[in-house]
Amino acid sequence: MDRRTSLAAFGTLAAHALFPRVLDTWAATLDAQAATGAWQPRTLSPAAGAQVAALADAIIPDTDTPGARAAGVHVFIDLLLADCMTAGDRTAFVDGLAAFDASCRQAHGTGIEGATPAQRTALLVRAEGEKNAFVQSLKSLTVLGYGSSKIGASQALAWVAVPGGYRGCIDLAPGQRTWVQR
């Protein structure tokens, strides 16, 4: 393992030390949002928060289970940006979001929020094929947030509050949900 990989691993480990606080803050923020109907982002502007919500919902849309927006993934991403990322990473994320919005405006004549779900999905797929760092980061954070959410863990994944022993490889029946442990 080289120095850069080691530092990245240690940085990730340090960021995860803050993760329980982020989860607690996330739950409290979602409760407050449910009570008031409004959400005030900590890092993102309100417009950028709405854009992240629309993109996260394009990544994990509503199907037979609620999607990323219903799970509050955009709130989770905002909290991670505020509490777990460096200033450089925050700036890169916000700049990447602005560039993605500009590409949406160029391609469709409207921003992320005004684009149809199909247009957002097509832009995400194209950007992912181009190995766009912002889109890769957004997808990772969206999946992490959704899998960590109450909705994701209880409705999209099978969840057991007190799991048994480790079973590395188990067969799943067709249509059976995968397991999540928290």
Secondary structure, 3 states (H helix, E strand, C coil): CCHHHHHHHHHHHHHHHHHHHHHHHHHHHHHHHHHHCCCCCCCCCHHHHHHHHHHHHHHCCCCCCCCHHHHCHHHHHHHHHHHCCCHHHHHHHHHHHHHHHHHHHHHHCCCCCCCCHHHHHHHHHHHHHCCCHHHHHHHHHHHHHHHHCHHHHHHHCEECCCCCCCCCCCCCCCCCCCEECC
